[in-house]
Amino acid sequence: MVCDQPYLTSTLLNELLTENNEIVGCTYNGIIGTPVLFHEKYFPELLKLQGENGAKVLLRKYLSVVRTIPFMNGHKTTKH
């Protein structure tokens, strides 16, 4: 999760949890983005990530197992 998604709801987080998949991300504006839920087997790789790309690297690497749910306002942030 990131801190600048004011439209994130507990309902959306519950949808991520109930999707029951190894990696579940949100879609908005044609991309897969945060919040994303990773199974614990990906934690070692997540801990090694560096730089601004973050978990996008893993989303691309494991795209074949990623499921998504729509987050219609996911692109709207608190940034001005």
N, CA, C and O atoms as a DFTB+ gen file, in Angstrom:
320 C
 N C O
     1  1       0.843      -1.169       0.000
     2  2       0.000       0.000       0.000
     3  2       0.892       1.238       0.000
     4  3       2.046       1.215       0.428
     5  1       0.309       2.294      -0.491
     6  2       0.969       3.594      -0.421
     7  2       0.076       4.531       0.385
     8  3      -1.097       4.236       0.617
     9  1       0.627       5.639       0.802
    10  2      -0.124       6.516       1.699
    11  2      -0.959       7.570       0.983
    12  3      -1.696       8.305       1.640
    13  1      -0.868       7.667      -0.346
    14  2      -1.565       8.755      -1.038
    15  2      -2.733       8.277      -1.899
    16  3      -2.931       8.762      -3.013
    17  1      -3.492       7.337      -1.382
    18  2      -4.684       6.859      -2.081
    19  2      -5.908       7.064      -1.180
    20  3      -6.346       6.136      -0.501
    21  1      -6.448       8.272      -1.180
    22  2      -7.535       8.593      -0.260
    23  2      -8.831       7.832      -0.533
    24  3      -9.717       7.806       0.321
    25  1      -8.957       7.218      -1.699
    26  2     -10.194       6.513      -2.031
    27  2     -10.121       5.018      -1.722
    28  3     -11.035       4.263      -2.054
    29  1      -9.050       4.607      -1.096
    30  2      -8.910       3.220      -0.672
    31  2      -9.897       2.946       0.460
    32  3     -10.002       3.726       1.406
    33  1     -10.617       1.835       0.355
    34  2     -11.626       1.492       1.362
    35  2     -11.346       0.120       1.961
    36  3     -10.588      -0.675       1.406
    37  1     -11.961      -0.133       3.079
    38  2     -11.836      -1.459       3.684
    39  2     -12.486      -2.513       2.789
    40  3     -12.059      -3.668       2.780
    41  1     -13.500      -2.127       2.048
    42  2     -14.144      -3.063       1.112
    43  2     -13.149      -3.528       0.059
    44  3     -13.081      -4.718      -0.248
    45  1     -12.382      -2.606      -0.491
    46  2     -11.383      -2.971      -1.492
    47  2     -10.317      -3.883      -0.890
    48  3      -9.924      -4.872      -1.509
    49  1      -9.852      -3.557       0.305
    50  2      -8.857      -4.405       0.961
    51  2      -9.407      -5.806       1.205
    52  3      -8.688      -6.789       1.030
    53  1     -10.651      -5.907       1.599
    54  2     -11.266      -7.223       1.790
    55  2     -11.367      -7.984       0.473
    56  3     -11.204      -9.204       0.450
    57  1     -11.633      -7.278      -0.619
    58  2     -11.664      -7.932      -1.928
    59  2     -10.298      -8.520      -2.271
    60  3     -10.216      -9.628      -2.801
    61  1      -9.231      -7.788      -1.973
    62  2      -7.879      -8.314      -2.202
    63  2      -7.673      -9.607      -1.423
    64  3      -7.138     -10.583      -1.950
    65  1      -8.099      -9.604      -0.173
    66  2      -7.909     -10.775       0.689
    67  2      -8.737     -11.968       0.252
    68  3      -8.272     -13.105       0.337
    69  1      -9.954     -11.730      -0.212
    70  2     -10.831     -12.848      -0.561
    71  2     -10.581     -13.386      -1.965
    72  3     -11.142     -14.415      -2.341
    73  1      -9.744     -12.701      -2.744
    74  2      -9.425     -13.176      -4.091
    75  2      -8.664     -14.498      -4.042
    76  3      -8.709     -15.271      -4.998
    77  1      -7.968     -14.765      -2.940
    78  2      -7.303     -16.051      -2.710
    79  2      -6.379     -16.435      -3.863
    80  3      -6.571     -17.461      -4.516
    81  1      -5.388     -15.604      -4.096
    82  2      -4.414     -15.852      -5.151
    83  2      -3.032     -15.456      -4.631
    84  3      -2.925     -14.729      -3.644
    85  1      -1.977     -15.934      -5.293
    86  2      -0.608     -15.637      -4.854
    87  2      -0.288     -14.151      -4.905
    88  3       0.359     -13.622      -4.001
    89  1      -0.740     -13.474      -5.961
    90  2      -0.537     -12.035      -6.094
    91  2      -1.841     -11.428      -6.599
    92  3      -2.385     -11.857      -7.616
    93  1      -2.331     -10.432      -5.881
    94  2      -3.558      -9.741      -6.277
    95  2      -3.271      -8.249      -6.257
    96  3      -2.848      -7.695      -5.242
    97  1      -3.507      -7.609      -7.391
    98  2      -3.280      -6.179      -7.487
    99  2      -4.536      -5.459      -7.928
   100  3      -5.552      -6.078      -8.241
   101  1      -4.449      -4.163      -7.947
   102  2      -5.568      -3.332      -8.384
   103  2      -5.292      -2.771      -9.776
   104  3      -4.141      -2.524     -10.137
   105  1      -6.335      -2.576     -10.538
   106  2      -6.179      -1.986     -11.858
   107  2      -6.878      -0.640     -11.915
   108  3      -7.981      -0.462     -11.398
   109  1      -6.205       0.300     -12.557
   110  2      -6.748       1.627     -12.827
   111  2      -5.896       2.270     -13.906
   112  3      -4.679       2.094     -13.941
   113  1      -6.537       3.006     -14.772
   114  2      -5.852       3.669     -15.891
   115  2      -5.012       2.701     -16.730
   116  3      -3.959       3.075     -17.248
   117  1      -5.476       1.474     -16.859
   118  2      -4.783       0.498     -17.695
   119  2      -3.520      -0.089     -17.109
   120  3      -2.747      -0.725     -17.826
   121  1      -3.294       0.107     -15.827
   122  2      -2.101      -0.464     -15.193
   123  2      -2.501      -1.323     -13.997
   124  3      -3.619      -1.232     -13.489
   125  1      -1.570      -2.149     -13.567
   126  2      -1.727      -2.890     -12.311
   127  2      -0.922      -2.123     -11.280
   128  3       0.265      -1.861     -11.477
   129  1      -1.570      -1.764     -10.179
   130  2      -0.884      -0.962      -9.183
   131  2      -1.317      -1.273      -7.771
   132  3      -1.963      -2.286      -7.503
   133  1      -0.952      -0.387      -6.881
   134  2      -1.218      -0.561      -5.461
   135  2      -2.675      -0.258      -5.128
   136  3      -3.344       0.512      -5.817
   137  1      -3.132      -0.867      -4.080
   138  2      -2.437      -1.837      -3.253
   139  2      -2.326      -3.191      -3.953
   140  3      -3.145      -3.551      -4.798
   141  1      -1.303      -3.909      -3.578
   142  2      -1.057      -5.257      -4.100
   143  2      -0.828      -6.172      -2.906
   144  3      -0.145      -5.808      -1.949
   145  1      -1.399      -7.344      -2.976
   146  2      -1.223      -8.342      -1.922
   147  2      -0.363      -9.476      -2.473
   148  3      -0.693     -10.079      -3.494
   149  1       0.745      -9.760      -1.784
   150  2       1.662     -10.828      -2.181
   151  2       1.612     -11.957      -1.160
   152  3       1.587     -11.708       0.045
   153  1       1.599     -13.181      -1.636
   154  2       1.733     -14.354      -0.768
   155  2       3.113     -14.295      -0.105
   156  3       4.055     -13.744      -0.674
   157  1       3.224     -14.847       1.063
   158  2       4.477     -14.791       1.816
   159  2       5.660     -15.416       1.087
   160  3       6.806     -15.094       1.402
   161  1       5.418     -16.296       0.124
   162  2       6.544     -16.902      -0.591
   163  2       7.328     -15.866      -1.396
   164  3       8.461     -16.130      -1.798
   165  1       6.737     -14.682      -1.640
   166  2       7.411     -13.609      -2.372
   167  2       8.136     -12.634      -1.443
   168  3       8.814     -11.727      -1.925
   169  1       8.012     -12.797      -0.146
   170  2       8.618     -11.862       0.801
   171  2      10.136     -11.744       0.632
   172  3      10.651     -10.626       0.658
   173  1      10.878     -12.853       0.459
   174  2      12.325     -12.706       0.283
   175  2      12.685     -11.810      -0.914
   176  3      13.610     -11.003      -0.827
   177  1      11.967     -11.951      -2.011
   178  2      12.227     -11.107      -3.173
   179  2      11.805      -9.663      -2.913
   180  3      12.490      -8.733      -3.338
   181  1      10.697      -9.471      -2.226
   182  2      10.247      -8.117      -1.897
   183  2      11.269      -7.399      -1.020
   184  3      11.516      -6.207      -1.203
   185  1      11.856      -8.110      -0.078
   186  2      12.831      -7.504       0.817
   187  2      14.113      -7.079       0.101
   188  3      14.831      -6.207       0.591
   189  1      14.405      -7.675      -1.037
   190  2      15.614      -7.335      -1.797
   191  2      15.416      -6.164      -2.752
   192  3      16.385      -5.672      -3.329
   193  1      14.195      -5.718      -2.926
   194  2      13.920      -4.639      -3.880
   195  2      14.551      -3.326      -3.449
   196  3      14.595      -2.993      -2.264
   197  1      15.039      -2.588      -4.443
   198  2      15.620      -1.276      -4.190
   199  2      15.175      -0.325      -5.288
   200  3      14.800      -0.753      -6.379
   201  1      15.218       0.938      -5.001
   202  2      14.909       1.940      -6.013
   203  2      13.440       2.293      -6.083
   204  3      12.625       1.820      -5.291
   205  1      13.122       3.137      -7.052
   206  2      11.777       3.675      -7.178
   207  2      10.767       2.721      -7.786
   208  3       9.565       2.921      -7.609
   209  1      11.205       1.699      -8.491
   210  2      10.267       0.793      -9.153
   211  2       9.526      -0.106      -8.186
   212  3       8.420      -0.558      -8.485
   213  1      10.107      -0.371      -7.045
   214  2       9.440      -1.182      -6.046
   215  2       8.971      -2.522      -6.584
   216  3       9.683      -3.192      -7.333
   217  1       7.773      -2.899      -6.195
   218  2       7.236      -4.225      -6.518
   219  2       6.795      -4.362      -7.974
   220  3       6.405      -5.454      -8.390
   221  1       6.847      -3.285      -8.760
   222  2       6.507      -3.398     -10.193
   223  2       7.355      -4.461     -10.870
   224  3       6.900      -5.148     -11.784
   225  1       8.594      -4.587     -10.410
   226  2       9.502      -5.589     -10.967
   227  2       8.913      -6.985     -10.792
   228  3       8.931      -7.793     -11.721
   229  1       8.395      -7.262      -9.610
   230  2       7.819      -8.581      -9.346
   231  2       6.488      -8.767     -10.071
   232  3       6.176      -9.871     -10.515
   233  1       5.707      -7.706     -10.193
   234  2       4.449      -7.818     -10.944
   235  2       4.724      -8.220     -12.387
   236  3       4.009      -9.049     -12.950
   237  1       5.744      -7.641     -12.978
   238  2       6.096      -8.011     -14.364
   239  2       6.661      -9.433     -14.425
   240  3       6.333     -10.200     -15.330
   241  1       7.498      -9.769     -13.473
   242  2       8.134     -11.090     -13.454
   243  2       7.108     -12.211     -13.310
   244  3       7.244     -13.259     -13.942
   245  1       6.096     -12.002     -12.493
   246  2       5.105     -13.037     -12.207
   247  2       3.724     -12.709     -12.776
   248  3       2.711     -13.135     -12.222
   249  1       3.677     -11.978     -13.844
   250  2       2.419     -11.534     -14.431
   251  2       1.449     -12.686     -14.689
   252  3       0.235     -12.503     -14.607
   253  1       1.971     -13.853     -14.996
   254  2       1.096     -14.994     -15.310
   255  2       0.274     -15.465     -14.106
   256  3      -0.736     -16.143     -14.291
   257  1       0.677     -15.126     -12.893
   258  2      -0.085     -15.551     -11.715
   259  2      -0.829     -14.399     -11.043
   260  3      -1.519     -14.603     -10.044
   261  1      -0.694     -13.200     -11.584
   262  2      -1.332     -12.028     -10.982
   263  2      -2.815     -11.985     -11.341
   264  3      -3.186     -12.104     -12.509
   265  1      -3.642     -11.816     -10.335
   266  2      -5.067     -11.518     -10.536
   267  2      -5.284     -10.066     -10.163
   268  3      -4.547      -9.498      -9.357
   269  1      -6.297      -9.481     -10.758
   270  2      -6.542      -8.074     -10.470
   271  2      -8.007      -7.821     -10.128
   272  3      -8.907      -8.570     -10.508
   273  1      -8.197      -6.745      -9.402
   274  2      -9.542      -6.251      -9.128
   275  2      -9.555      -4.766      -9.487
   276  3      -8.533      -4.094      -9.351
   277  1     -10.680      -4.252      -9.939
   278  2     -10.727      -2.841     -10.321
   279  2     -10.743      -1.917      -9.101
   280  3     -11.406      -2.186      -8.099
   281  1     -10.009      -0.848      -9.218
   282  2      -9.973       0.216      -8.208
   283  2     -10.187       1.521      -8.974
   284  3      -9.233       2.203      -9.348
   285  1     -11.430       1.846      -9.193
   286  2     -11.814       2.924     -10.095
   287  2     -11.134       4.259      -9.785
   288  3     -10.798       5.002     -10.707
   289  1     -10.929       4.570      -8.528
   290  2     -10.309       5.837      -8.156
   291  2      -8.863       5.681      -7.699
   292  3      -8.322       6.559      -7.028
   293  1      -8.250       4.581      -8.057
   294  2      -6.887       4.307      -7.622
   295  2      -5.854       5.297      -8.098
   296  3      -4.823       5.486      -7.452
   297  1      -6.120       5.928      -9.214
   298  2      -5.187       6.905      -9.772
   299  2      -5.269       8.265      -9.104
   300  3      -4.387       9.102      -9.296
   301  1      -6.306       8.495      -8.329
   302  2      -6.486       9.788      -7.662
   303  2      -5.698       9.790      -6.359
   304  3      -5.932       8.961      -5.479
   305  1      -4.776      10.715      -6.244
   306  2      -3.921      10.766      -5.069
   307  2      -4.118      12.079      -4.314
   308  3      -4.892      12.944      -4.723
   309  1      -3.403      12.200      -3.215
   310  2      -3.446      13.437      -2.454
   311  2      -2.373      14.414      -2.928
   312  3      -2.279      15.524      -2.403
   313  1      -1.563      14.020      -3.915
   314  2      -0.524      14.915      -4.438
   315  2      -1.169      16.051      -5.215
   316  3      -2.206      15.873      -5.856
   317  1      -0.564      17.185      -5.152
   318  2      -1.075      18.362      -5.874
   319  2      -0.125      18.742      -6.976
   320  3      -0.374      19.706      -7.700
